[in-house]
Amino acid sequence: MLKLSLLPDQYLTIQDNIVVQLTRVAGGRAYLAINAPREIPIVRGTLLEQEGKPRPSCLTPPPRKGRRPQGDLLFRWNDDRERAVGAMEQVIDGLERSGMGEAAAVLRTQLNRLLPTPWEERYSAP
């Protein structure tokens, strides 16, 4: 089995008539666009399994419940996180103005630990 890593808007081709594009990654989901001739059936695997068909043996086993997924756990930066950081910085600024500078400094240090480093920003979602 060929395994690939794609960034949003990258694509792959299968023969000359099938194109699969990763359109975006958000909320732990990857969104794909598939362009293929109508005579080629494209069916979601969960539907096949609900019909009693076995999971293809070439696939990796499904993750066990209750365990953290292994592999790429890269922190993806997006607009929602950017707004959340802005809101937290406003609260911290308010604490400093109200004379709670020590508590604000502790929170600012912890917030900075959560923010992505420059190398992580390279891999952020658009």
Residue pairs with C-beta under 8 A, 6 or more apart in sequence:
1 58
1 59
4 12
6 12
6 22
7 22
7 123
8 22
8 23
8 24
8 25
8 125
8 126
9 21
9 22
9 23
9 126
10 21
10 22
11 19
11 20
11 21
11 22
12 19
12 20
13 19
13 20
14 20
17 36
17 37
18 34
18 35
18 36
18 37
18 40
19 34
19 35
19 36
20 32
20 33
20 34
20 35
21 32
21 33
21 34
21 35
22 30
22 31
22 32
23 31
23 32
23 33
24 30
24 31
24 125
24 126
25 31
25 76
25 125
26 78
26 125
34 42
36 42
45 55
45 56
49 55
55 62
63 69
74 120
74 123
75 116
75 120
76 123
76 124
76 125
77 116
77 120
77 121
77 124
77 125
78 124
78 125
85 111
85 115
88 107
88 111
89 108
89 111
91 107
92 104
92 107
92 108
92 111
93 104
95 101
95 103
95 104
95 107
96 104
116 124
